[in-house]
Amino acid sequence: MQLRLLRYFTTLAREGHFARAAEACGVTQPTLSAGIATLEEQFGHRLVLRERRYIGLSPEGQAMLPWAQQLIAVYDGMAHAMEAIDGPIQGEFRLGVIPAAMPATGYLARALLAGHPASTLSVRSLTSREIERGLVAFDLDAGLTYLDHEPPADMLAAPLYAERYIFLARAGGDFDGRTSIGWAEAAGSDLCLLHPGMQNRRILDTRLAERGLAIRPRATADSYVALLAMVQAGGFATIMPDSYLALLPGMNWARILPFDDPAPASRIGVIVPNRHPVGPLAAAALAVARAVALPDGFKI
C-alpha cells in the first residue's frame, strides 16, 4: 500500500468531489480514480460509493478514514521531526481561525513565519466546531478559537487575548453624541449579526439571556465584512468584537459605543490536539502563541 493512495482517499473524503480532490492532490481525475480503485482492490472492500459522481464513503470507507488520517499524520510528523534536527521547520502550517479572531491572525502569522522562515502558512476561516473537527481529523495543525465557551475537548491551549463587545452604528443617526449604550437598547435596535451557527453569536445570545434579553436580528451573515457593509450602507447596527477596531481606523461613517455594563471578556487562543508526541508544527504554533506580543487593543 502506498501512502499516495491514502492521500487520495482522505482528500476525496474531505472534498466530497472527485475533481476538487484531484486538483488538491495535484493529479488528474482519472489518476485519482484509479488510485482509489487500487486501494479498494488491496483491501478487498469498496471504500467509496460512486455512480457518475461521488456519493460518499461506504461503511468500510468510514471505518478506514480515521486510521488513514492518522497514518498520513504520523508520516508527516516523522518527516517534520527529522527535518527540525538538521535545520528549520519546513512545510505548511495549516491554521483554522474563527471569524472573530481574524484581526489577530496577522500578528500570529508574522511571528510564526519569522521564527520559521522555511515554512509557509495556510489560514482558513472556519467555525469553532469546524476547527475542532479539522484538528481531530489531522486536516489542521492548529486552531485560533474560543477557549472558555464550549471548550474543545482534549486540546492543549495557549491564551492569546480577550475579546470584548462593542456596538457599531452608522454616524448621523440616533447614536450621535452618545458615549455608551445599554444592552436592552442595543438588543432593540435593527441589528445585523452573525448567524447562530457561529460561536461568537452563541456567546452573545448567552450574555443577553443572562440579562433577561433576546435578540431577533433583521439580517445575519457568516462574515464581519458583510456586517460592516450593511452598517455602512445604513439601516442596521451590529454588535462585534472590539479587536476589529484595529483594522478599522478613521471610520468617519461609524459610531462606535462601548457597553455601559460590559459583558465578561471571552478568551481566544491557539489550540492543538493533546497528542503524544506533539507534532513539530503544532508545537511551534503553541510556542509562538505564548511568546507573541499583541498591540494594546488586544488584552488578556
RAURMO-V642713 format. One record per helix or strand of 2 or more residues. SS is the DSSP state (@ for helix, = for strand). FROM is the first residue (numbers start at 0). TO is the last residue. If there is no record, write none. Layout:
BEGIN
ss=SS from=FROM to=TO
ss=SS from=FROM to=TO
END
This chain:
BEGIN
ss=@ from=2 to=14
ss=@ from=17 to=24
ss=@ from=28 to=42
ss== from=47 to=49
ss== from=53 to=56
ss=@ from=58 to=85
ss== from=90 to=96
ss=@ from=98 to=114
ss== from=118 to=124
ss=@ from=127 to=135
ss== from=141 to=145
ss== from=154 to=162
ss== from=164 to=169
ss== from=179 to=180
ss=@ from=182 to=186
ss== from=190 to=193
ss=@ from=198 to=209
ss== from=218 to=220
ss=@ from=223 to=232
ss== from=236 to=240
ss=@ from=241 to=246
ss== from=253 to=258
ss== from=265 to=272
ss=@ from=279 to=290
END
